[in-house]
Amino acid sequence: MLQHSDQKVKDRGHYVPLEEALEASEDNVSRDTRVIRRCSILSSWKVMLCVHGALLTVSGFMFSASGAAMNFRRARNAEIKAVSFYSPVLNKVELSLRDQQVRDTRYPPEDEMGVYRQPPSPEVDNAWDRISDVQAILISSEEVQRLGKDPGRTVKAPQSWGYGEDAHWAEIDVFHQIHCLNSIRQSLYRDYYAGKDNDTNPLAWGHITHCLHNLVQALMCSASADVITYNWVDGKPKPVPDFNINHKCRDFEKLLQWQNEHKLPDPKSKWEDITMPVDFVPLAPDMSGLDEEE
C-alpha cells in the first residue's frame, strides 16, 4: 500500500495529518480539563456558600434562642424584680404574685394558718419546722458579685464535694427570717423548750436579740403600705381594727419547694466537714454578723 511522508489518519470520511490530530486531541483535553476545573471551582464555592449559609442559620438560631432565654429570664418575676435587690433565685423559680387575705382574728382560726398560733406541741413544732428550715444552696462567683459581695471573701464549697471551683455557700433570706421568728416564739415557752434557744442561756439570748434586730429591719425595709380599716363590733363600745388585710403575696410554697429541690444534700455533715482554707484571711467579727452558727 502506498504511503506518503505524512502519515494519514481517517477521520469521518476524510484524512487528517496525525500531528494535527494529536494537537487537536490535546486541545480538546486541555479545554475539557479547564471546564472540569472551572466546574470543580464553582462546585467548591457552592459547597462553601452552602456551608457558610448553614452556619449562619445555626448561629442565628442559637443567637435567637439565647436572646429568647435571656428575655425569658428578664421577664420572669419582672414585677418582683422591680421592687427587689438582685437575687439569683428570681431567675430560677417563678414566684407569681397573687391577691391574698392575711387573716388575723382574736382566736386562732380553724385553718392551716391557725397552727402557728397554737401552744407548743409536736404538731405545732412540725408546722414551724417545715417553713423555717434554712437550707444551704450554691451560687456562682458572678451571682455573688451581683449581690454586692466579694467572691474572694465568701465561703466556697470544697472541690471534694464535687461542685467544681465556682460554688459558694448561700441561703435564702425568708427562711432565716422565719427561723428567727420561730426562735422568738420558742423563747416565750421557756419550760417547754428547755435547753433550746431561750433567755435562760446567754448565748441563746444574744441570738434572740439578733432575731429581733433582723426582723424589725426587714419589716421597716418592706414597709407595707396596705391599709387596716375599723369595724363596729357587737359588745364593743369602741371601733375594732380589722386585721384581715388583703395583700399582694408571693408564692411562698413555690419558693419552699425550690429550696428543697436545690438544697445542698446532707448539710449537717457538710457543715461539720467544712474548714477555713489555711491561706484565708478571716473577717473581723463585727464585719460578719454572728460568728457562730445560729
KOLLUM-861283 format. One record per residue (C-alpha): residue in one letter; residue number from 1; x, y, z. Coordinates in steps of 0.5 Angstrom, whole numbers. Each point is the difference from the previous one (the first is absolute). Last residue first. Layout:
# KOLLUM-861283
   res     n       X       Y       Z
     A   NUM       X       Y       Z
...
END
This chain:
# KOLLUM-861283
   res     n       X       Y       Z
     E   294     -55      60     229
     E   293       7      -2      -2
     E   292       5       4       4
     D   291       3       7      -3
     L   290      -6       4       0
     G   289       1       6      -4
     S   288       6       0      -5
     M   287       3       6       1
     D   286       0       1       7
     P   285       3      -7       1
     A   284       6       2      -4
     L   283       1      -3      -7
     P   282       4      -6      -1
     V   281       7       0      -4
     F   280       0      -7      -4
     D   279       6      -3      -1
     V   278      -1      -6       4
     P   277      -7      -1      -3
     M   276      -6       0       5
     T   275      -3      -6       2
     I   274      -6      -4      -3
     D   273      -1      -7       2
     E   272      -5       1       6
     W   271      -4       5      -4
     K   270       0      -6      -5
     S   269      -2      -5       5
     K   268      -6       5       1
     P   267      -2       2      -7
     D   266      -1      -8      -2
     P   265      -2       3      -7
     L   264       1       7      -2
     K   263      -7       3      -2
     H   262      -3       0      -7
     E   261      -6      -4       1
     N   260      -2       3       7
     Q   259       2       7      -2
     W   258      -5      -1      -6
     Q   257      -6      -3       4
     L   256       1       6       5
     L   255       0       5      -5
     K   254      -6      -3      -3
     E   253      -4       0       7
     F   252       2       7       1
     D   251      -4       2      -7
     R   250       1       8       1
     C   249      -6       4       3
     K   248      -3       6      -2
     H   247      -4       1       7
     N   246      -7       1       2
     I   245      -1       1       7
     N   244      -4      -4       6
     F   243       3       5       5
     D   242      -7       3       1
     P   241       1       5       6
     V   240      -5       1       5
     P   239      -4       6       1
     K   238      -2       2       7
     P   237      -6      -2       4
     K   236       1      -8      -1
     G   235      -6      -5       1
     D   234      -2       0      -7
     V   233       6       2      -5
     W   232       1       7      -3
     N   231       5      -1      -5
     Y   230       7       3      -2
     T   229       4       0      -6
     I   228       8      -2      -1
     V   227       3       2      -6
     D   226       6      -3      -4
     A   225       6       5       0
     S   224       5      -6       2
     A   223       7       3       2
     S   222       4      -5      -4
     C   221       6       3       3
     M   220      -3       1       7
     L   219      -3      -7       1
     A   218       7      -3      -2
     Q   217       4       5       5
     V   216      -5      -2       5
     L   215       1      -8      -1
     N   214       8       1       0
     H   213       0       4       7
     L   212      -5      -5       3
     C   211       4      -6      -3
     H   210       7       3       3
     T   209      -4       1       6
     I   208      -2      -8       0
     H   207       7      -2      -1
     G   206       3       4       5
     W   205      -5      -3       5
     A   204       3      -7      -3
     L   203       7       2       2
     P   202      -3       2       7
     N   201      -4      -6       1
     T   200      -6       0       4
     D   199      -3       5      -5
     N   198      -2      -5      -5
     D   197       3      -4      -6
     K   196       0      -7       3
     G   195       2      -4       6
     A   194      -7       1       3
     Y   193      -5       1      -6
     Y   192      -7      -2       4
     D   191       2       4       6
     R   190       3       6      -3
     Y   189      -7       1      -4
     L   188       1       7      -3
     S   187       7      -1      -2
     Q   186      -3      -5      -5
     R   185      -4       5      -4
     I   184       7       4       0
     S   183       3      -6      -3
     N   182      -5      -1      -5
     L   181       0       8      -2
     C   180       7      -1      -1
     H   179      -1      -7      -5
     I   178      -5       4      -3
     Q   177       5       6      -2
     H   176       5      -6      -2
     F   175      -5      -3      -5
     V   174      -1       7      -3
     D   173       7       1      -1
     I   172       2      -5      -5
     E   171       7      -4       2
     A   170       7       0      -3
     W   169       6      -4      -1
     H   168       4       2      -6
     A   167       2      -5      -6
     D   166       5       2      -5
     E   165       5      -5       0
     G   164      -4      -6      -1
     Y   163      -6      -3       3
     G   162       3      -7       2
     W   161       0       1       8
     S   160       8      -1      -1
     Q   159       0       7      -3
     P   158      -1       3       7
     A   157      -7       4      -1
     K   156       2       8       1
     V   155       0       4       5
     T   154      -1       8      -2
     R   153       6       4       1
     G   152       3       0      -8
     P   151      -7       0      -2
     D   150       0       7       2
     K   149      -8       2       1
     G   148      -4       5      -3
     L   147      -5      -6      -1
     R   146       2       1      -8
     Q   145       7      -2       2
     V   144      -3      -7       4
     E   143      -4      -1      -6
     E   142       6       0      -5
     S   141       4      -4       5
     S   140      -5      -5       0
     I   139      -6      -3       5
     L   138      -1      -6       4
     I   137      -6      -1       5
     A   136       0      -1       7
     Q   135      -6      -2       4
     V   134      -4       4       5
     D   133      -6      -4       2
     S   132      -5       5       3
     I   131      -6      -2      -4
     R   130       0      -7       2
     D   129       3       1       7
     W   128      -6       4       1
     A   127      -5      -5      -2
     N   126       4      -6       4
     D   125       0       4       6
     V   124      -7       2       0
     E   123      -2      -8      -1
     P   122       5      -2       5
     S   121      -3       5       5
     P   120       1       7       3
     P   119      -6       5       0
     Q   118      -3       2      -6
     R   117       1       6      -4
     Y   116       3      -3      -6
     V   115      -5      -6       0
     G   114      -5       5      -2
     M   113       3       1      -7
     E   112      -3      -7      -3
     D   111      -7       3       2
     E   110      -4       0       6
     P   109       2       7       2
     P   108       3       1       7
     Y   107      -4       5       4
     R   106       0       8       0
     T   105       1      -1      -8
     D   104       5       2      -5
     R   103      -1      -3      -7
     V   102       5       2      -6
     Q   101      -4       1      -6
     Q   100       3      -2      -6
     D    99       1       3      -7
     R    98       5      -3      -4
     L    97       7       1      -3
     S    96       4      -6      -3
     L    95       6      -2       2
     E    94       3      -4      -6
     V    93       7      -3       2
     K    92       7       1      -3
     N    91       1       7      -2
     L    90      -3       2       7
     V    89       5      -4       4
     P    88       5       4      -3
     S    87      -2       5       4
     Y    86       1       8      -1
     F    85      -3       5       4
     S    84      -7       0       0
     V    83      -6       5      -2
     A    82       0      -1      -8
     K    81       3      -7       1
     I    80      -7      -2       3
     E    79      -4       3      -6
     A    78       5      -4      -5
     N    77       0      -7       3
     R    76       2      -3      -6
     A    75       0       5      -6
     R    74       8       1       1
     R    73       1      -7       0
     F    72      -5      -1      -6
     N    71       4       5      -4
     M    70       6      -3       2
     A    69      -3      -7      -3
     A    68      -2       4      -6
     G    67       6       3      -1
     S    66       4      -7       0
     A    65      -5      -3      -4
     S    64       1       6      -5
     F    63       7      -1       0
     M    62       0      -7      -1
     F    61      -5       0      -6
     G    60       5       6      -3
     S    59       6      -4       1
     V    58      -4      -7      -3
     T    57      -2       5      -6
     L    56       7       3      -1
     L    55       3      -7       1
     A    54      -5      -3      -6
     G    53       2       6      -4
     H    52       7      -1       1
     V    51      -1      -7      -2
     C    50      -4       2      -6
     L    49       5       5      -2
     M    48       6      -5       1
     V    47      -4      -5      -4
     K    46      -2       5      -6
     W    45       8       2       0
     S    44       2      -7      -1
     S    43      -5      -1      -5
     L    42       3       6      -4
     I    41       7      -2       1
     S    40      -2      -7      -2
     C    39      -4       3      -6
     R    38       6       4      -2
     R    37       5      -6       1
     I    36      -4      -4      -5
     V    35      -1       5      -5
     R    34       7       1       0
     T    33       2      -7       0
     D    32      -5      -1      -6
     R    31       3       6      -4
     S    30       7      -3       2
     V    29      -2      -7      -3
     N    28      -3       3      -6
     D    27       6       4      -1
     E    26       4      -6       1
     S    25      -5      -4      -5
     A    24       1       6      -5
     E    23       8      -1       0
     L    22      -1      -7      -1
     A    21      -4       0      -6
     E    20       5       6      -3
     E    19       6      -5       1
     L    18      -4      -6      -3
     P    17      -2       4      -6
     V    16      -7       0      -1
     Y    15      -4      -5      -5
     H    14      -7       1      -2
     G    13      -6      -4       0
     R    12      -1       1       8
     D    11       7       0       2
     K    10       5      -5      -4
     V     9       7       1       2
     K     8       6       2      -5
     Q     7       7      -1       2
     D     6       4       6      -3
     S     5       5      -3      -5
     H     4      -5      -3      -4
     Q     3      -2      -8       0
     L     2      -1      -4      -6
     M     1      -3      -7       2
END
